Amino acid sequence: MLIVKKAFDFSKWLLHHTGKFPKSYRFSIAVRLENAVLAFTESLAVANMRNHKRPALMEADELLTRLRLLFRMSFEMQFINLASYEYGSLQIAELGKMLGGWIKKVEQSVEK
């Protein structure tokens, strides 16, 4: 699935950035951000494998919300520069649209 690949690529990109966070925040915000992006990617991969996709997709939606929040906090605390924030925000928005479309498709197939 394209969304799984995009999430995987975004995870790699983000992991390169969290290593540059200040040492005092590396074990709080950076770790939570890393865990959120990895868990998001994992839940998409799991949903892709399951017959009943909705629970994993809803978990991915929750994780994406956490990811957005932590990413914005990282920017506002100046751990991520503006160019990286813009790129990351666009990637997160695109992943959100793709996930929303997948959830709608699954819900429509359940209704039938």
C-alpha positions in Angstrom: 0.0 0.0 0.0 1.2 3.5 -0.8 0.3 4.9 2.6 2.5 2.3 4.3 5.4 3.2 2.1 4.9 7.0 2.7 4.6 6.4 6.5 7.8 4.3 6.4 9.7 7.0 4.5 8.4 9.8 6.8 9.4 7.7 9.8 13.0 7.5 8.5 13.1 11.2 7.8 11.7 12.1 11.2 14.1 9.7 13.0 17.0 11.6 11.5 15.7 14.8 12.9 14.9 13.7 16.5 18.6 12.8 17.0 19.4 16.5 16.7 17.0 17.5 19.6 18.7 19.0 22.6 20.0 16.4 25.0 17.6 17.5 27.8 14.6 16.7 25.6 15.9 13.7 23.8 14.4 11.3 26.3 11.1 13.0 26.6 9.7 14.7 23.5 12.0 13.0 21.0 11.3 9.5 22.3 7.6 10.1 22.4 7.7 11.5 18.8 9.7 8.5 17.6 7.4 6.1 19.3 4.3 7.8 17.8 5.6 7.8 14.3 6.8 4.1 14.5 3.6 3.0 16.1 1.6 4.8 13.4 3.6 3.1 10.7 3.2 -0.3 12.4 -0.6 0.1 12.8 -0.9 0.9 9.1 1.1 -2.2 8.2 -1.0 -4.4 10.5 -4.3 -2.9 9.1 -3.1 -3.8 5.6 -2.7 -7.4 6.6 -6.0 -7.9 8.5 -9.4 -8.8 7.3 -11.1 -6.5 9.9 -9.1 -3.3 9.3 -11.2 -0.8 11.2 -9.7 -1.2 14.7 -6.1 -0.9 13.4 -7.1 2.1 11.3 -8.8 3.9 14.2 -5.6 3.3 16.3 -3.6 4.8 13.5 -5.8 7.8 13.4 -5.3 8.3 17.2 -1.5 7.9 16.7 -1.5 10.4 13.9 -3.2 13.0 16.2 -0.4 12.4 18.8 2.2 12.7 16.1 0.7 16.1 14.9 0.8 17.4 18.4 4.3 16.3 19.2 5.6 17.5 15.9 4.1 21.0 16.4 5.5 21.1 19.9 8.9 20.2 18.6 8.7 23.1 16.1 7.4 25.6 18.7 10.2 24.7 21.1 12.6 25.3 18.1 13.9 21.7 17.9 12.9 21.6 14.2 13.5 24.5 11.8 10.8 26.1 9.6 11.7 24.3 6.4 11.6 20.9 8.1 8.4 21.8 9.9 6.7 22.8 6.6 7.9 19.6 4.9 6.9 17.4 7.9 3.5 19.1 8.2 2.8 18.5 4.5 3.7 14.8 4.9 1.5 14.4 8.0 -1.4 16.2 6.2 -1.1 13.9 3.2 -0.9 10.8 5.4 -4.0 12.0 7.2 -5.9 12.4 3.9 -4.8 9.0 2.8 -5.8 7.4 6.1 -9.2 9.2 6.1 -9.9 7.9 2.6 -8.9 4.3 3.7 -11.2 4.5 6.7 -14.1 5.7 4.6 -13.5 2.9 2.1 -13.5 0.3 4.9 -16.6 1.8 6.5 -18.5 1.8 3.2 -17.6 -1.9 2.6 -18.8 -2.8 6.1 -22.1 -1.1 5.4 -22.7 -3.2 2.3 
